[in-house]
């Protein structure tokens, strides 16, 4: 993809025992003596993928990627029949990040993330500002209920046919309630016919609200689709275990953390106002709005701005 650094392979990888019966996959690529940077993937449940390595100059960065609990190459996987999500919460993921940082001997690292990755990265930075050197975020979200409400129901009038199929995937008596909770119940049903159909419908809606990009090919994998849908609905139906608006309220704690926020003008999440509110609440953050771009980093302008930000911070 234009604007990105060439493909590279990890020089080190492993599985970190984080407790509760979970092991988290991690990998490191680039320069072992370079500036540490960690990629916080989206979802929850998307897992990291090789293309994320390419937003950093491999000669200047020590690039850390990891799969959050329950997804990617981490174990146990949320698609398993007896999946127990009770020890998969925001606080668990934050502790995992600190365990990984200590395991790798990193003092401070640059945080890079988008969508759910921006939420988790922001909460991590607000709780551990002394461990974060800079932040580069895109597809901005702040873990607010209004953001979830927008995705689950608010965008329905924009995509009426897709929303009807999404809404009708739950029993009629639950269609006016919390759709994420209703879907999560179906996704955890032991009957494969029930949970796989629920995963298909949930992921079809996720694709529908990203009209500027092709359907996510990862959703073709039933295991990926099920784990992703289970984790997203679990987090959404619990408010991600975050006090509503707390991320924006506490953004002032990041005043000493330089940040570049890259956001597509056509990202439908902008309807919640998060990019502007986060930039306003975060002294010294830089918000760049990109015309013609949506929620993903598939647009060349978004990619170039993200790479430009990591290049700028490489010498800090």
C-alpha positions in Angstrom: 0.0 0.0 0.0 1.3 3.4 -1.0 2.7 5.6 1.8 3.7 2.7 4.0 7.0 1.2 4.8 8.0 -2.2 3.2 6.7 -5.4 4.6 8.8 -6.8 7.5 8.7 -9.9 9.7 9.1 -10.1 13.5 12.6 -10.8 14.8 11.0 -12.0 18.1 7.6 -13.3 19.2 6.0 -15.3 22.0 3.1 -16.1 24.2 2.9 -14.2 27.5 1.1 -15.8 30.4 -1.1 -13.0 31.8 -3.0 -15.1 34.3 -6.6 -16.2 34.5 -5.7 -19.1 32.1 -4.9 -16.6 29.3 -1.8 -16.2 27.2 -1.3 -13.2 24.9 0.5 -13.4 21.6 3.1 -10.7 21.0 5.7 -9.9 18.4 8.5 -7.4 17.9 9.9 -6.1 14.6 12.1 -3.3 13.3 15.2 -2.2 15.2 15.9 -3.9 18.5 17.6 -0.7 19.7 15.0 1.6 18.2 12.3 3.8 19.8 9.6 1.5 21.4 6.1 1.7 19.9 3.1 -0.4 20.6 0.1 -1.0 18.3 -3.3 -1.3 20.1 -5.6 -3.0 17.6 -9.3 -2.4 17.2 -12.5 -4.4 17.8 -12.5 -5.4 20.5 -11.5 -8.7 19.0 -9.9 -7.7 15.6 -6.4 -8.9 16.5 -3.3 -7.4 15.0 -2.2 -8.0 11.4 1.0 -7.6 9.4 0.0 -4.4 7.7 0.1 -2.6 11.1 3.9 -3.0 11.2 4.3 -0.8 8.1 3.3 2.5 9.8 6.7 2.7 11.4 10.2 3.2 10.0 11.8 -0.2 10.8 15.2 1.4 11.1 14.2 3.7 13.9 11.4 1.9 15.7 11.2 -1.2 17.9 7.6 -2.1 16.9 5.5 -4.2 19.3 2.2 -5.8 18.2 0.0 -8.0 20.4 -3.4 -9.8 20.2 -5.7 -8.8 23.0 -7.3 -11.5 25.1 -9.5 -13.9 23.3 -8.6 -13.0 19.7 -5.9 -13.4 17.1 -3.3 -15.9 18.3 -4.0 -15.3 22.0 -5.5 -18.2 23.9 -8.1 -19.3 24.8 -9.9 -18.0 21.8 -13.3 -16.4 22.2 -14.8 -18.6 19.5 -14.3 -21.7 21.5 -17.5 -23.5 22.6 -16.8 -23.1 26.3 -15.4 -19.5 26.0 -15.4 -17.7 29.4 -15.4 -14.0 28.9 -15.6 -13.1 32.6 -11.9 -12.4 32.8 -11.8 -10.4 29.6 -12.6 -6.8 30.5 -10.9 -3.4 29.9 -9.1 -3.6 33.2 -7.7 -7.0 32.2 -6.5 -5.7 28.9 -4.8 -2.7 30.6 -3.0 -5.0 33.0 -1.9 -7.2 30.1 -0.3 -4.2 28.4 1.6 -3.4 31.5 2.8 -7.0 31.9 3.9 -7.0 28.3 5.7 -3.7 28.6 7.6 -5.0 31.7 8.3 -8.3 30.0 9.9 -6.6 27.0 11.9 -4.2 29.2 10.3 -1.1 27.8 10.3 2.1 30.0 8.1 4.3 27.7 6.5 3.6 24.4 4.6 5.4 21.7 1.0 4.3 21.5 -0.6 3.8 18.0 -4.2 2.7 17.6 -7.6 3.3 16.0 -11.3 2.8 16.8 -11.4 0.5 19.9 -7.6 0.8 19.9 -8.0 4.5 20.5 -10.3 3.9 23.4 -8.0 1.3 25.1 -4.9 3.4 24.3 -6.5 6.6 25.8 -7.5 4.8 29.0 -4.0 3.2 29.2 -2.4 6.6 28.8 -4.6 8.3 31.3 -3.8 5.7 33.9 -0.1 5.4 33.0 0.9 8.8 31.5 4.5 8.2 32.6 4.7 5.2 30.4 3.6 6.9 27.2 6.0 9.0 25.1 3.6 10.0 22.3 0.3 8.9 20.8 -0.9 8.5 17.2 -4.6 7.8 16.9 -7.2 7.4 14.1 -10.8 6.4 13.7 -11.3 8.2 17.0 -13.5 6.9 19.8 -13.6 7.6 23.6 -15.7 4.7 24.9 -18.8 6.8 25.4 -22.3 5.3 25.4 -23.4 7.8 22.7 -20.8 6.3 20.4 -22.2 2.8 20.9 -25.7 4.0 20.6 -24.8 5.6 17.3 -23.3 2.4 15.9 -26.0 0.1 17.2 -29.1 2.1 16.4 -28.5 5.7 15.4 -27.1 4.8 12.0 -30.2 2.7 11.2 -32.0 5.4 9.2 -28.9 5.8 6.9 -28.9 2.1 6.1 -32.5 1.0 6.5 -32.4 -2.3 4.7 -29.2 -3.5 6.4 -30.5 -2.3 9.8 -33.8 -4.1 9.4 -31.9 -7.4 8.8 -29.6 -6.6 11.8 -32.5 -5.7 14.1 -34.6 -8.7 13.0 -31.8 -11.0 14.0 -33.0 -10.9 17.6 -36.4 -12.0 19.0 -39.1 -9.5 18.4 -39.5 -8.6 22.1 -35.8 -7.5 22.3 -35.7 -5.4 19.2 -36.4 -2.1 21.0 -34.0 -2.8 23.8 -30.2 -3.2 24.0 -29.3 -4.9 20.7 -25.7 -5.6 21.7 -26.9 -7.5 24.9 -29.5 -9.4 22.8 -26.9 -10.4 20.2 -24.4 -11.4 22.9 -26.9 -13.8 24.4 -27.4 -15.4 21.0 -23.7 -15.5 20.3 -23.1 -17.4 23.5 -25.9 -19.9 22.8 -24.4 -23.4 22.7 -26.2 -24.2 19.4 -23.8 -23.5 16.5 -26.7 -22.7 14.2 -27.8 -19.9 16.6 -24.4 -18.4 17.4 -23.0 -18.5 13.9 -26.1 -16.9 12.4 -25.9 -14.2 15.1 -22.3 -13.6 14.2 -23.1 -13.4 10.5 -25.8 -10.8 11.1 -23.7 -8.7 13.5 -20.7 -8.6 11.2 -22.9 -7.8 8.2 -24.0 -4.7 10.1 -20.4 -3.8 10.9 -19.7 -3.9 7.1 -22.8 -1.9 6.3 -21.8 1.1 8.3 -18.4 1.3 6.5 -19.7 2.1 3.0 -16.4 3.5 1.8 -14.5 0.2 2.0 -15.1 -3.4 0.7 -16.5 -5.9 3.1 -14.0 -7.1 5.7 -12.5 -10.3 4.3 -11.7 -11.5 7.8 -15.4 -11.9 8.4 -15.4 -14.8 5.9 -13.7 -16.9 8.6 -16.4 -18.3 10.9 -14.0 -18.5 13.9 -12.8 -14.9 13.5 -16.4 -13.7 12.9 -17.7 -15.4 16.1 -14.9 -14.3 18.4 -15.1 -10.7 17.1 -18.9 -10.5 17.5 -18.8 -12.1 20.9 -16.1 -9.7 22.2 -17.7 -6.6 20.7 -21.1 -7.3 22.0 -19.7 -8.2 25.4 -17.8 -5.0 25.7 -20.6 -2.9 24.3 -23.3 -4.4 26.6 -21.1 -3.6 29.6 -20.2 0.0 28.6 -16.6 -1.3 28.3 -16.5 -1.1 32.1 -15.8 2.6 31.8 -17.6 5.5 33.4 -19.4 7.3 30.7 -17.5 10.3 29.4 -14.5 9.5 31.7 -12.0 9.4 28.9 -12.8 12.9 27.8 -13.1 14.1 31.3 -9.6 12.9 32.1 -7.9 13.9 28.9 -6.2 16.8 30.6 -3.9 14.2 32.3 -2.3 13.8 28.9 -1.2 17.4 28.6 2.4 16.3 28.6 1.9 13.6 26.0 2.3 14.9 22.4 -0.4 13.4 20.0 -1.5 13.5 16.4 -5.2 12.6 15.8 -6.0 11.7 12.2 -9.7 11.5 11.4 -11.6 11.0 8.2 -14.3 13.6 7.5 -16.6 10.9 6.3 -16.2 8.7 9.3 -19.8 8.2 10.5 -18.5 8.1 14.1 -18.0 11.9 13.8 -21.7 12.3 14.4 -21.0 11.7 18.1 -18.6 14.7 18.0 -15.7 12.7 19.5 -12.8 14.1 17.4 -13.5 17.7 18.2 -14.3 17.0 21.9 -11.2 15.0 22.4 -9.0 17.6 20.7 -10.6 20.3 22.8 -10.1 18.4 26.1 -6.5 17.3 25.3 -4.1 20.3 25.6 -1.4 20.1 22.9 -3.1 17.4 20.8 -3.1 18.0 17.0 -6.3 17.0 15.1 -6.0 16.6 11.3 -9.3 16.1 9.4 -9.0 14.3 6.1 -11.5 15.0 3.4 -12.9 12.0 1.4 -11.8 9.5 4.1 -13.9 7.3 6.3 -13.3 5.1 9.4 -10.4 3.0 8.1 -6.8 3.7 7.3 -7.3 2.4 3.7 -7.2 5.9 2.3 -3.8 7.0 1.0 -4.1 10.4 2.7 -4.8 8.8 6.1 -1.9 6.4 5.7 0.5 9.2 4.8 -0.5 11.3 7.7 -0.1 8.4 10.2 3.3 7.5 8.8 4.2 11.2 8.9 3.3 11.4 12.5 5.4 8.3 13.5 8.3 9.7 11.4 8.0 13.0 13.3 8.1 11.3 16.7 10.9 8.8 15.8 13.6 11.2 16.9 11.8 12.3 20.1 
